[in-house]
Amino acid sequence: MRELKAIVSQERATGRRIVFANGCFDLLHAGHIRYLEAAKALGDLLIVGINGDHCVTALKGKGRPLQPEEDRAEMIASMACVDYVLVFNAPTVDGILRELRPDVHAKGTDYTQESVPERETVLAYGGQIAIAGDPKDHSTRDLIQRILSKIPT
């Protein structure tokens, strides 16, 4: 975190706008790509927080994640719109936001400005909350169900 904080500080000093987005990204799908591309469009540098395996299990239930955090982080890091990736194991990204103080905290369209869990943290340091991506018409849960329905029993 110390290294990333120094990078953010250097980038901000050159006038670059820092955006932070986060999620589980268990099975990468079009909704994820659109969310992260829209988040990047809000600034110059995109940092993506990936929920660690324990967090995903707590959020999504037994059997999740389908892919380990290292693989999910590698896939997200390979995207052209993503500059940096970090894995976190807290229920929210409040601590990361307090450390990095990104200009924009981008959340997907399953949130509203008012429902973002880290809203108070972002507003307290003077950051902006943005809702990014296309309508929530994609989900890993639906993708899993679609895959399972295609497999003969």
Secondary structure, DSSP 8 states (H G I E B T S, - for coil): -HHHHHHHHHHHHTT--EEEEEE--SS--HHHHHHHHHHHTTSSEEEEEEE-HHHHHHHH-TT--SS-HHHHHHHHHTSTT--EEEEE-SSSSHHHHHHH--SEEEE-TTS-TTT-TTHHHHHHTT-EEEE-SS-S---HHHHHHHHHHHS--
